[in-house]
Amino acid sequence: MLDRFVSMAVFICVADKRSFTAAADVFGISATMVGKHIRTLEARVGAKLINRTTRQQSLTEVGRLYYDRCKQLLADADAADACAEDLRAAPRGVLKIHAPVSFGSQRLAPALADYLRRYPEVSVDLALTDRAVDLIEEGYEAAIRIGALPDSSLVARALKPYRMWLCASPAYLSESGTPRTAQDLAGHNCLGFAYWHKKDTWRLRKSGQTEHVRVRGRLNVNHGHALRTAAVAGLGIIMQPEVLVEDEIAAGRLIRLLPDYELPSRPMHVVYPADRRPTAKLQTFIEFVVGAFGEDRAASG
């Protein structure tokens, strides 16, 4: 089956040059093939488009109307191709991104200020939720994922692991004492994260040995920001992501505890749908995120 757009282009060339042979030279095909393109179009529209004589060809009345529409249609198609190519060549347009709440609010959103300054023709639509989203179904162009990645058609670039820290306020430590070992945590008010499967057991590792410490606390919360606020207020010890508490620690409102222990961490990636030629806005965003939060390695899945 002949490509309709190619047939239209051949028809326009025949009309412009008034010659099958001249059009054949332009497209590098035989004059017989040019005739086949024209006959295919005439069969499609149900009318004769070109009057053929031994000397030259001229358009019929229907052919003149069809010629004008074909020229406009092909011009529109070229403009659409140019627009798509332009989007790929220069970062512009709206970029729809998804990220978990803590990382998104504490680290990604502030970093986006630098990205948007670099690329003034890009806008970002950032959604922050802790649920898993389907990038394809929900129209996201990229997402930050924390935890093990399922097998999928998405491309994944590795970022720094999502590490946990222990901390408490100076006021709490002054009143209750500072834990020196993992087992000391059992005697403290350890605030729990309600979504953890075993929120009453904290796992710490040192010198190749893993310790499981049974902890107790008078507050369980389903939101990390609320736990951080409670810890700053002096209520107890929390185990929360580094990105959520490091600013408070830097400001002295919280103190990091047991830094010589290794706490649980989870892998973190930026993922995006596979595309042979990603848009410039997506490509620059991925490179920006990897540069800001990545390590010297990358993985694809």
C-alpha positions in Angstrom: 0.0 0.0 0.0 1.3 3.4 -1.0 1.9 6.0 1.7 -0.8 8.6 1.3 1.4 11.5 2.3 4.1 10.4 -0.2 1.4 10.2 -2.9 0.2 13.7 -2.1 3.8 15.0 -2.3 4.2 13.3 -5.7 0.9 14.8 -6.9 1.9 18.3 -5.9 5.2 17.9 -7.7 3.5 16.7 -10.9 1.1 19.7 -10.7 4.0 22.1 -10.1 6.2 20.7 -12.9 3.4 19.6 -15.2 5.3 16.4 -15.9 5.3 12.9 -14.7 8.9 12.5 -15.8 10.1 15.6 -14.0 8.4 14.4 -10.8 10.0 11.0 -11.2 13.4 12.6 -11.3 12.7 14.6 -8.2 11.6 11.5 -6.2 14.1 9.1 -7.8 11.3 6.8 -9.0 10.0 5.8 -12.4 7.4 7.7 -14.3 5.3 4.5 -14.1 5.4 4.7 -10.3 4.5 8.4 -10.4 1.4 7.4 -12.4 0.6 4.7 -9.8 0.7 7.3 -7.0 -1.7 9.6 -8.9 -4.1 6.8 -9.7 -4.2 5.7 -6.1 -5.2 9.2 -5.0 -7.8 9.4 -7.8 -9.3 6.1 -6.7 -9.4 7.4 -3.1 -11.2 10.7 -3.9 -13.3 9.1 -6.7 -12.5 11.8 -9.2 -9.9 12.6 -11.9 -7.2 14.9 -10.6 -5.0 15.4 -13.6 -5.7 15.8 -17.3 -3.0 13.8 -19.2 -1.9 14.7 -22.7 1.2 13.6 -24.6 2.9 17.0 -24.0 1.9 17.9 -20.4 -0.4 17.4 -17.5 -2.9 19.9 -16.1 -5.1 19.9 -13.0 -8.8 19.2 -13.3 -11.2 21.4 -11.3 -11.3 18.8 -8.5 -7.5 18.5 -8.8 -7.0 22.2 -8.2 -9.1 22.1 -5.0 -7.3 18.9 -3.9 -3.9 20.4 -4.7 -4.5 23.4 -2.4 -5.6 21.1 0.5 -2.7 18.8 0.0 -0.2 21.6 0.1 -1.8 22.9 3.4 -1.9 19.4 4.9 1.7 18.7 4.1 2.8 22.1 5.4 0.9 21.4 8.6 2.6 18.0 8.9 6.0 19.6 8.4 5.1 22.2 11.0 4.1 19.5 13.5 7.4 17.7 12.9 9.3 20.9 13.4 7.5 21.6 16.6 8.2 18.1 17.9 11.9 18.4 16.9 12.0 21.8 18.6 10.7 20.4 21.8 13.4 17.7 21.7 16.2 20.2 20.8 15.5 22.9 23.5 14.2 22.4 27.0 10.7 23.9 27.1 7.2 23.0 28.1 5.6 21.5 31.3 7.4 18.6 33.0 5.1 16.4 35.2 7.1 14.8 38.0 6.2 12.6 41.0 8.2 12.2 44.2 7.7 10.9 47.8 6.6 13.5 50.3 9.7 13.8 52.5 12.3 13.7 49.8 10.2 15.8 47.5 9.5 18.6 50.0 12.8 18.6 51.7 15.2 18.2 48.8 13.7 18.0 45.4 11.5 21.1 45.6 14.3 23.4 46.8 16.7 22.0 44.2 14.2 22.7 41.4 14.7 26.4 41.9 18.2 26.0 40.4 16.9 23.8 37.6 14.2 26.3 36.6 16.7 29.1 36.7 18.8 27.2 34.2 15.9 26.5 31.9 13.5 29.4 31.9 11.2 27.9 29.3 10.4 24.8 31.4 7.7 24.6 34.0 7.4 21.8 36.5 4.2 20.1 37.8 5.4 18.3 40.9 3.1 15.9 42.7 4.1 14.7 46.2 2.5 11.5 47.5 3.9 8.3 49.2 1.8 6.0 47.0 3.2 4.2 44.0 2.0 5.7 40.8 1.8 4.4 37.2 3.9 6.8 35.2 2.3 5.8 31.9 -1.3 5.7 33.0 -1.1 8.9 35.1 1.0 10.8 32.6 4.1 11.4 34.7 7.3 11.9 32.7 9.6 11.0 35.6 9.4 9.9 39.3 11.7 9.5 42.3 11.3 6.0 43.7 12.5 4.8 47.1 12.9 1.1 47.7 13.6 -1.9 45.6 12.4 -1.5 42.0 10.0 -4.0 40.4 10.8 -5.3 37.0 9.4 -2.9 34.5 10.0 -1.2 31.2 11.0 2.0 33.0 14.6 3.3 32.8 16.1 3.8 36.2 19.1 5.9 37.3 20.5 5.3 40.7 20.7 8.0 43.3 22.2 8.1 46.8 20.6 5.6 49.1 17.8 6.8 51.3 19.5 6.6 54.7 18.0 6.8 58.2 19.4 8.7 61.2 18.7 8.6 64.9 18.3 11.9 66.7 16.8 13.8 69.6 16.7 17.3 70.9 19.2 18.7 73.3 16.5 19.2 75.9 15.4 15.6 75.8 19.0 14.3 76.0 19.7 16.6 78.9 16.7 15.2 80.8 16.9 11.5 79.8 20.6 11.0 79.0 22.4 10.2 75.7 22.3 6.6 74.5 25.9 5.2 73.9 25.0 1.8 72.4 22.1 0.4 70.5 20.8 -1.5 73.5 20.6 1.8 75.4 17.6 2.8 73.1 15.4 0.3 75.0 15.4 2.6 78.0 14.3 5.7 76.0 11.1 7.1 74.6 11.5 6.1 71.0 8.8 7.7 68.8 7.3 5.3 66.2 6.4 5.7 62.6 3.0 4.2 62.2 3.6 2.7 58.7 6.6 0.6 59.7 5.8 -3.1 59.8 7.8 -3.6 63.0 7.8 -0.1 64.6 8.7 -1.5 68.0 11.9 -3.1 66.8 14.8 -1.0 65.5 17.6 -2.6 63.6 21.2 -1.2 63.9 24.4 -2.7 62.5 28.0 -2.2 63.8 31.2 -4.1 63.0 29.3 -6.6 60.9 26.9 -7.5 63.6 23.2 -6.6 63.4 21.3 -5.8 66.6 17.5 -5.8 66.9 16.4 -3.5 69.7 12.9 -3.6 71.2 11.9 0.0 71.7 8.9 1.6 73.3 7.4 5.0 72.8 4.4 7.1 73.8 3.7 8.4 70.4 3.2 6.8 67.0 2.6 9.1 64.0 1.9 8.3 60.3 3.9 11.3 59.0 7.6 11.9 59.3 7.3 15.7 59.5 5.1 15.4 62.6 7.7 13.0 64.2 10.4 15.5 63.5 8.4 18.3 65.1 7.7 16.1 68.2 11.4 15.3 68.5 12.4 19.0 68.2 9.9 19.7 71.0 11.8 17.3 73.2 9.4 14.4 73.3 11.8 11.6 72.4 14.2 9.9 70.0 13.3 9.4 66.3 14.7 7.3 63.5 13.9 9.2 60.3 15.4 9.8 56.9 18.6 11.9 56.7 16.9 14.3 54.3 14.2 15.0 56.8 16.4 15.8 59.8 19.8 17.0 58.6 18.7 20.7 58.5 17.5 20.5 62.1 20.7 18.8 63.1 22.8 21.5 61.3 20.8 24.1 63.2 21.3 22.4 66.6 17.7 21.7 67.2 18.3 18.0 67.0 21.5 16.0 67.8 22.4 12.9 65.8 22.8 9.8 67.9 25.0 6.7 67.5 26.6 7.8 64.2 29.0 4.9 64.3 26.1 2.5 63.7 24.7 1.7 60.3 21.0 2.2 60.2 18.5 0.8 57.6 18.7 2.4 54.2 16.8 1.9 50.9 17.8 2.3 47.3 16.6 5.4 45.6 16.2 6.0 41.8 14.8 8.5 39.3 12.8 6.5 36.8 11.2 7.4 33.5 9.6 5.7 30.5 11.9 4.4 27.9 12.1 6.6 24.8 14.6 6.3 22.0 14.7 10.1 21.9 13.5 11.7 25.1 12.6 15.4 25.1 15.2 18.0 26.0 13.2 19.0 29.1 13.1 15.4 30.4 16.8 14.7 29.5 18.0 17.8 31.3 15.9 17.1 34.3 17.2 13.5 34.6 20.8 14.7 34.3 20.1 17.5 36.9 18.7 15.0 39.4 21.5 12.6 39.0 24.0 15.4 39.3 22.3 16.8 42.5 21.4 13.5 44.3 23.3 10.7 42.5 26.3 8.6 43.0 29.0 7.7 40.5 27.0 4.8 39.2 23.8 4.3 37.2 21.5 1.4 36.5 18.9 0.8 33.9 15.9 -1.5 34.3 
